[in-house]
Amino acid sequence: MRNTSGILAATVLILLCLVWVPVEAEEEMCVPMGEITLEPLTTEAKRSAVIFPHAVHFDYSCRECHHKWEKEKPILGCSASGCHDLAEMPKSDEGRPVKDPAVQIRYYKNAYHQMCIGCHMQIAKKNEALQASRMPGEAKIASTGPTGCIQCHPKE
């Protein structure tokens, strides 16, 4: 049932975007409906690519993840949009990781881990509070999503 409502929500969202958002003919809006493979930016990656279930996340606002999206232009991937485009952890002149969070978040791995795992952990905390409150049985417990390495990066 949840999958059907997600597909319905995605369809409505796409129709609304096509009607309300002016898009130039050469820049047609395209929303991936299934899964997206998130490839590492470097060939020396220690873990496998992530298969991201995009359609599962249609209940959220696009801007929660695509925070630089201008709504009138096609959405770019994180590494192509100029905000999480570093393939390696930024380092100081001494070779140590930079401590400035604004610089650290440009490293694509930090951005994904902070956003994805952080969101999934917030959902888990809300679920715990909901269960502890002994709310009536009709209260919906959301799926938390993965928070561990091999849940997103299966061994190849």
N, C-alpha and C positions, 0 to 999 in steps of 0.2 A: 504494500500500500504506500509506504514512504517513497519508494522508487517512482511510482506513478505520479504522486503529488510533486516530486522533484522535477520530473519531465514536464508536467503541466505548468509548473512555475517557470521553468526555463523557456517554454514556448511562449508564455504570456510576456516574459521579459524581453525576448527577442522581438516579438510583435510590437511591443511598446517602443522599443529602441528604433525600430524601422519607421514607425509613425512619427515619433516625437523628436528624434535626433537627426539633424540634417547631416548626411554623409555624402561627400563628393563621389561621383561615379567611379573614379579610379581608386578610391579608398573604401571599398566595400567592407562593412563590419562583418566579422565572422567570429562566432562564439563556439569553441570546441565543445561538443556535446558529450563526449565519453571520457577517455583517459588521455592524459598528456604525459609524455616521457620527459622527465627533467634530467637532462644529461649534465655531467660535471663539465666545468669550463676548462679542465686540464686533463691531459691523457694520463697523468700520474695519480689519478684518483684512487684512494684506498678502498672505496666502496662502490657498489653498483649504482646505476642510474635509478631514479625513483619513478615509479608509475603512479602518477597523481590522478585520483578519481575526481576530475573536474566537476562532473555532473552531480556528485554527492554534495558539493559545496554551493549549489544554486540557491539555497535558503539564505545565504549571506549576501550582503551588498558587494558588488564587484570592487568597489573602492576600499573595502577592508584589506584586500591583498594588493590590488592595483592602485596604490595610493597616489600615483602621479598621473593617472588617466584623466584626460580632459573632457571626457564624455562625448566629444564631437569627432574624435579621431580613433582609429583602430587601437586596440590595446596591444602594447608591446610586452614582451617577456621581461622579467626582472633584469636579466643581464644585458638586454638590448636597450633598456630605457634610460641608462645612464645613472642609475641609483645603486644597483648591486652588481657592478660590472668587474669587480676584481676577482681574478682566478686564484689568488693566494692571499693569505692573511697579511695585512699591511704590517710592516716592521719599522722600527725606529732605526736611526743611523747606527745604533749599537747592535742591531740584529734581533732585538726583542720585539714581541708583539706590541703594537701601539695600544695604549690604554684608553684613548679617546673613543667613546661609544659611537660618535658620529662618523668616525673613520672606520671603526671595526665593522659597522653595519654595511659598508660598501662591499665587503667580502661576501659573495653570494651565499656561501655555506652558512655564515652567521645569520644572514637575513632569513633564509628558509628555516633554519633551526629555531630562531627566536619567534618567528611568526607562527609556523605550523605547530611545533611542540608547545609553545606558549599558549596558543589557542586551545589545543587539546587538553592541556593541564587545567586551564580555566573551566572548561566544560566538566572535567572530572570533579573539580571542587564544587561546582554548582550541583552536580549530581549527588555528591556526598551530603551537601546541605539539604537537598530535597528529600533524600532518603531519611536523614536524621530528623527532619521536621514531621515525619509520619503523615505526610499529605495524603489525601484520598487516593486510591488506586488509579484513578483516571489521569493523574499527573504523569506526563510523558518524560521518560528518562532518555536524554540524548546520547547517541553514540559518541564516545570520546575521541576516537581516532587514535592512531599510533603515537607512542611516545618513546619507543625504544629503537635502537639502531636497525636491527634485522627486520623489524616490522616494515620499514620503508626501503631498506637496502638489502634485499635477499641475496644470499650467497649465490654466486654465478656458477 
